[in-house]
Amino acid sequence: MTSFSKRLSARVSRYLQRELRGDLNRLAFQLVGPFERAQARRVQDRFVGTFIGITGSVGKSTATYLTAELLATSGSVHSGLYFNTGRRSLRTLRKLKRPVDFVVQEMSGHQPGAIASATQTIRIDAAVVTTVGLDHLTEFRTREAVAAEKAKLVHALRPDGVACLNADDPLVRAM
């Protein structure tokens, strides 16, 4: 085998491993997802007073941390900081063992359908959108498409829910 063939083989192997890993994760979620969703919903109904979802291209971790710190002066808080993909958002709820007044959850819109996947299960009482940036352009192609994904958090609000939107960002303001 030539040097070129070895390098090509290694690249193809890495590519397939990366692609298959994603498929295996999706398959695993399809198999256990209904159980995880049902369990997360039961826990939320039983233990959570107010669920606050925070998304944005920049600043969601800081906003999640600061919001949790501020709310801690008014009641008990559980924070889902850094665990921001759909399945990890569900895990934040499933891990609760006692009632809390507030859950503050960072929520990622890193790929199409990511926020909708979580909001199908999670009751959103308040939504915060920080900014719409360029960090997921490979998945979305335009800032408007990124904004459409982030807006799904606002659209998932309960009828009496509250949205906190960054008025300095035109794409967020339009939500």
C-alpha positions as CSV (number, residue, x, y, z in Angstrom):
1,M,0.0,0.0,0.0
2,T,1.4,3.4,-1.0
3,S,1.8,6.3,1.4
4,F,-1.1,8.1,-0.3
5,S,-3.4,5.0,0.0
6,K,-2.6,4.7,3.7
7,R,-3.4,8.4,4.3
8,L,-6.6,8.1,2.2
9,S,-7.6,5.0,4.1
10,A,-7.0,6.6,7.4
11,R,-9.1,9.7,6.4
12,V,-12.0,7.5,5.1
13,S,-11.8,5.5,8.3
14,R,-12.0,8.6,10.5
15,Y,-14.8,10.0,8.5
16,L,-16.9,6.8,8.7
17,Q,-16.3,6.5,12.4
18,R,-17.5,10.1,12.9
19,E,-20.5,9.5,10.7
20,L,-21.5,6.2,12.3
21,R,-21.1,7.6,15.8
22,G,-23.7,10.2,14.9
23,D,-26.0,7.5,13.5
24,L,-25.5,5.3,16.6
25,N,-26.4,8.3,18.9
26,R,-29.5,9.0,16.8
27,L,-30.5,5.3,16.9
28,A,-29.9,5.1,20.7
29,F,-32.1,8.2,21.2
30,Q,-34.8,6.7,19.0
31,L,-34.8,3.6,21.1
32,V,-34.7,5.1,24.5
33,G,-35.9,8.6,23.7
34,P,-39.7,7.9,24.4
35,F,-38.8,6.6,27.9
36,E,-36.5,9.6,28.6
37,R,-39.1,12.1,27.3
38,A,-41.9,10.6,29.5
39,Q,-39.7,10.5,32.5
40,A,-38.5,14.1,32.0
41,R,-42.2,15.3,31.6
42,R,-43.2,13.4,34.8
43,V,-40.4,15.0,36.8
44,Q,-41.1,18.5,35.4
45,D,-44.8,18.2,36.3
46,R,-43.9,16.9,39.8
47,F,-40.9,18.9,40.8
48,V,-40.5,22.1,38.7
49,G,-42.2,25.4,39.4
50,T,-40.9,27.5,36.5
51,F,-38.8,26.3,33.6
52,I,-36.6,29.0,31.9
53,G,-34.9,28.1,28.6
54,I,-32.0,30.2,27.4
55,T,-30.6,30.1,23.9
56,G,-28.4,32.3,21.7
57,S,-25.3,32.1,19.6
58,V,-23.3,34.0,22.3
59,G,-23.8,34.5,26.0
60,K,-26.2,31.7,26.8
61,S,-23.9,30.1,29.5
62,T,-23.3,33.5,31.1
63,A,-27.0,34.3,31.0
64,T,-27.9,30.9,32.4
65,Y,-25.4,31.3,35.3
66,L,-26.5,34.8,36.1
67,T,-30.2,34.1,35.9
68,A,-29.8,31.1,38.2
69,E,-27.8,33.2,40.7
70,L,-30.4,36.0,40.7
71,L,-33.3,33.5,41.1
72,A,-31.6,31.8,44.0
73,T,-32.4,34.9,46.1
74,S,-36.1,34.1,45.5
75,G,-36.2,30.3,45.8
76,S,-34.5,27.0,45.0
77,V,-32.9,26.7,41.6
78,H,-31.5,23.9,39.5
79,S,-29.2,25.0,36.6
80,G,-28.6,23.1,33.4
81,L,-25.4,24.9,32.5
82,Y,-23.3,23.5,29.6
83,F,-25.6,20.5,29.1
84,N,-27.5,22.2,26.3
85,T,-28.4,19.7,23.7
86,G,-31.9,18.2,23.5
87,R,-31.1,14.9,25.2
88,R,-29.0,16.6,27.9
89,S,-31.7,19.1,28.6
90,L,-34.0,16.1,29.3
91,R,-31.3,14.7,31.6
92,T,-31.3,17.9,33.6
93,L,-34.9,17.3,34.4
94,R,-34.6,13.5,34.9
95,K,-31.9,14.0,37.5
96,L,-34.1,16.1,39.8
97,K,-34.9,14.3,43.0
98,R,-36.7,17.1,44.9
99,P,-39.0,20.0,44.1
100,V,-37.4,23.3,42.9
101,D,-38.9,26.7,42.3
102,F,-36.9,27.3,39.1
103,V,-35.0,25.3,36.5
104,V,-32.7,27.5,34.3
105,Q,-31.6,25.5,31.3
106,E,-29.1,26.5,28.6
107,M,-30.5,25.2,25.3
108,S,-28.5,24.8,22.1
109,G,-29.8,25.4,18.6
110,H,-26.7,23.9,17.0
111,Q,-28.5,22.0,14.3
112,P,-32.0,22.1,12.6
113,G,-34.6,20.7,14.9
114,A,-32.5,20.8,18.1
115,I,-34.7,23.2,20.0
116,A,-37.9,21.7,18.7
117,S,-36.8,18.3,19.8
118,A,-36.4,19.4,23.4
119,T,-39.5,21.7,23.5
120,Q,-41.7,18.8,22.4
121,T,-41.3,17.5,25.9
122,I,-40.3,20.4,28.1
123,R,-42.9,23.0,29.2
124,I,-41.3,26.4,28.6
125,D,-42.5,29.0,31.0
126,A,-39.9,31.7,30.1
127,A,-37.6,32.0,27.1
128,V,-34.4,34.1,26.8
129,V,-32.7,34.7,23.5
130,T,-29.3,36.4,23.7
131,T,-28.0,36.8,20.1
132,V,-28.0,35.3,16.7
133,G,-24.4,34.9,15.3
134,L,-22.5,33.0,12.7
135,D,-21.3,30.0,14.8
136,H,-23.6,27.4,13.2
137,L,-23.5,28.5,9.5
138,T,-22.3,25.1,8.3
139,E,-25.6,23.7,9.5
140,F,-27.9,26.6,8.7
141,R,-26.2,28.5,5.9
142,T,-27.7,31.9,6.9
143,R,-28.1,33.9,10.1
144,E,-31.8,34.0,9.3
145,A,-32.0,30.2,9.4
146,V,-30.1,30.3,12.8
147,A,-32.6,32.8,14.0
148,A,-35.5,30.6,12.9
149,E,-34.1,27.8,15.0
150,K,-33.6,30.0,18.1
151,A,-37.1,31.4,17.7
152,K,-38.5,27.9,18.2
153,L,-37.8,28.4,21.9
154,V,-40.0,31.5,21.9
155,H,-42.7,29.8,19.9
156,A,-42.8,26.9,22.4
157,L,-43.7,29.2,25.3
158,R,-46.9,28.6,27.2
159,P,-49.7,31.0,26.4
160,D,-48.9,33.0,29.6
161,G,-45.2,32.6,29.2
162,V,-42.6,35.4,29.2
163,A,-40.0,36.1,26.5
164,C,-36.9,38.1,27.2
165,L,-35.3,39.1,23.9
166,N,-32.2,41.1,23.1
167,A,-33.6,44.2,21.4
168,D,-30.1,45.2,20.2
169,D,-30.1,42.2,17.8
170,P,-32.5,42.8,14.9
171,L,-33.0,39.1,14.3
172,V,-33.8,38.5,18.0
173,R,-36.0,41.5,18.2
174,A,-38.1,40.2,15.3
175,M,-39.0,37.1,17.2
